[in-house]
Amino acid sequence: MINKNNYETYFMSYIDNELNAVERAAVEAFVLTESKYAEELTLFEKTKLHASSNEFIEMEDKIFLYRFPEMQASLDSDFKKSLYRKEAPVRKIIFTPNLMRASLAIAALLILFIGVQLFKTNTVIKEKASVVSTNISSTNSKQTENTILPSNEVNASLNNNSAVIEISQPVNKKINATDNSVNEPFTASKIDIEKYSSSNLINSNIISSVESQSPSLIKLHEAQIVSNSMETASNEETKNTAVIPATYKEIDTEEEDRTINIGILEIDGAAFRGITRRVSALLKRNKIEKEK
Amino acid sequence: MLIEPSFIHDQLSMTDLEFNTCVDDYSDGVYRFILKISKNKEDARDIVQTAFEKLWVNREKVEALKAKSYLFTVAYHLMIDQLRKESKILMTDSFDENANAITQSSSELKQLLLAAINNLNPTQKSLILLKDYEGYSYQEIGEIMQLSESQVKVYLHRARLILKNKLTHLEKMSA
């Protein structure tokens, strides 16, 4: 029941219309007992908001909230399926700038490697031995001067280190075929290196060992040959010295013009031009494809 | 986080006509309710739009008679989410700033009351608006705001006491 301690709760429920008829009557009777309760109730009633007509707020664009049957119209599923489109496959760009740079770098390295290989091969092939002299001391066979040993004998003599094969100068030096100054101390025959090579008289090991020798070593060999020949001549007067004739071949000096010297590297011009032509053709083709 | 109201029932369907009637009857009320609290027309419009969108999506589950309650519930929670997102407590008009301009005329008293209501927190403000403007019972307000009936009663009474004290203070100042 309403009293001095709980009248506020009753008053608030009263203005909120949460009391039944009996309770409302009780509140109204309580207010009449003292004037201060009437004032209190009036104050509570002032806290109640009353929506007046001039305060009416209407929502704008209410039309967009309405729903119409047309809005629910949907397409036939078969027709919808006919509208589907497959997504075009994404084309991969193969030649990105980085990839292009990398491939060019690889191509350049490849060209350099091929060039070096060609240079080495050409050096071996074109390197001409001016004089190959052998001083073979053979006790069993007596041979006359300027006679070429049979191939098996030469091999045998090479194997037992009694023969000295000498390459006088590098390839790029012109060798005078008639200049016998190197061979003057002993009788040297002309040997065609290529001929020997083709006839397997000089194997590749010997060539490589000769190739690796420096000019100073070659000169040392010359001196050795001279001394050996002189010793042989003095000691064995009666013995016939078999000298393998050396054949001189004139080197094609025009090839020198076709070589390209880059630092210490010597590259065959024709091969290099061929490679550059191929690379330029490849780049041109790539460019055309890119433009397309 | 919006909690689905308990008045969603299966096997009940709202027709287009019923939905449009709901728009006619409740859109202004929901809009007013949100606008009074958020004080932002755009936000209020978006919330109303979303509330009706949800009603349309769930039209087969919501009973037409409970559509109003559903709309208010959805709108209220959307508004709370919005306020949390913006982390703003709307105190547009300070009560004390307007204190000097108080007169005892009814229109000015109403402005004073509105200013005082603006100083309440969103929950208290929502309770006052739902009770006074929309005439919901404690139970209905509890359903909308996910509160128990006793909680609604306590919170609402606390809000009214604050308003009463403010009004008393102003009356003393003007006297």
Interface residues (C-beta under 8 A of the other chain):
Chain A: E8 T9 M12 S13 I15 D16 E18 L43 F44 K46 T47 K48 L49 H50 A51 S52 F56 I57 E58 M59 E60 D61 K62 F64 L65 Y66 R67 F68 P69
Chain B: D16 F19 N20 V23 S27 D28 Y31 R32 L35 A44 R45 V48 Q49 F52 W56 L109 K110 L113 L114 I117 I128 L129 K131 D132 Y133 S137 Y138 K153 L156 H157 R160 L161 L163 K164 L167 T168
